[in-house]
Amino acid sequence: MTRIAQCSCGSLRAEANGEPVLVHVCNCTECQRRTGSAFLVNSFFPKSEVHTQGPSKVYLRDGQEGRKLRLHFCPECGTTVYGEGDARPGLVAISVGAFADPNFPAPTRSIWEQSRHSWVAFVQEVEHLPQGYSFTAR
């Protein structure tokens, strides 16, 4: 199965083959600001299974414990489509909303819950972590 994520104007795309290794919600304040929403939902795919095309600009930001995040966004419409982080080498994070697929697999983890809005809740079972986590594929 190939899934296609793209920005609002369609210029920047990420094609991912197969199922995501992980889908998580991040409630940290940086992700809240980045998305303009109460949280971010990311999916993670092996780098070898992701192919990107189109122009992108990269926003480099500090993550936890001094690790870096490289977020690729469309220079035309500003949509962040994918990113790579030092914490998860070999994986590409693709914003679930960029797939625009209501049948996309649900998140199984919710991280940085210490900054989660009190009204955010999930109908499915998720692992709740007050901060980030050390990545282990399941």
N, C-alpha and C positions, 0 to 999 in steps of 0.2 A: 504494500500500500504506500502510495506517495501522497503526502499532505503538503499543501501550498499555503504559505503565509505571505502576506504582502502588506505594504503600507497603504494609506488611504488613497493616494493617487495612483498606485500600482507600479511605480518605478522601481521600488526595492522589493525583492522577493527572496524567500528562503524555502527551498523544497526539502522536505525531510522524508526519508524512506523508513518504513516500519513503524513500530509503536514507540512512544516515548519511554525512556528509562525511568523517568520520574515526572510527576506533575505536582507542583507545590504552589501554595499561596504565601506571599511574603507581606507581612504587616509593618515592616520597618518604615520609619518616617521618610527615608530616602526614596523608597519605592512608592510611597504615597505621593510624594512631590513629583516624581518622574511620571506617574500615570495620571495624576490629577484625580485619583480615586482613593478609596479607603484602603485598597490593597492591590497587589500585582499578582497575576497568575502566570507562571512560567512552566514551560515544558522543556525537558532536557533530552537531547538526542546525541548519539555518538557523532563526533565531528566527521567521521568517514561517511556518514549517512545523510549529511546536510550539504546542499549545494546552493550557493547564493548568487544572485545576479542583480545588476543595477548599481547605481551610484549610492554611496553611503558616506556619512560623516561619522566619526567616532568620538564619543564622549567618554573620557577616561576618568573614573572616580575611584576613590579609596573604598574598599570593603572592610570587613572586620579583620582584625589582626594584621593590618598593613597590606593585605592582598588587594590586587587591582581588579576592577571590572571594566571591560571595554564594551560599550553599548553602541550598536550600529543603528543609526536612524537616517531616514530619508532627508536629504538636504532641501527638497522641494516642499513636502508637507509636514515634516517634523516627526512622523511616526517612528517610534522605536520598534524594530522588527525582531532583532536578535542580538545576542551578546555572548561574550566569552569571559570567564573569570578564572583567576589563579586558583580559586578554591576547588574548581572542578575541571582540571585539565583533561582534554580529550572529549569534552562535551560542549555542545552549543545550546544555549538557552534561547528558546523562541517564545515570544509573547503569545499566549493562547488566544487572546483576542484577535491577533493578526491572522489567525486561521479562519475566523468568522464561521466556525463549524459548531453548531449547537450539540452535535453528537461527539465532540472531542472528549476523551477520557477525563473524568473528574479528578480534582486534586486529592492526594492521599496524605499530604503534610501541610501544616500551617505553622510557619516560623515567625519569629519575632513577635510573639503574641503579647509581650509586655507593652507593645504600642498598638495593639489591635483595638479598633473601635468597639465599644461594648455591645453594639447592636449587630455586629457581624457574627453570623452563625452558619453552620453547614448542616445539610440534611443527611449527608453521608458520613461515615466514620472517617476521621482524619487523625493523624498523630499530631498532638499539640506540643509545641516547643516554645518556651519563653524567649529564647534567643535563636541564633542560627544553629547549625549543626555541622558535624563532620560528615561529608557526603559518603554514603555507601549505597550502591545500587541494590535494588531489591528485585 
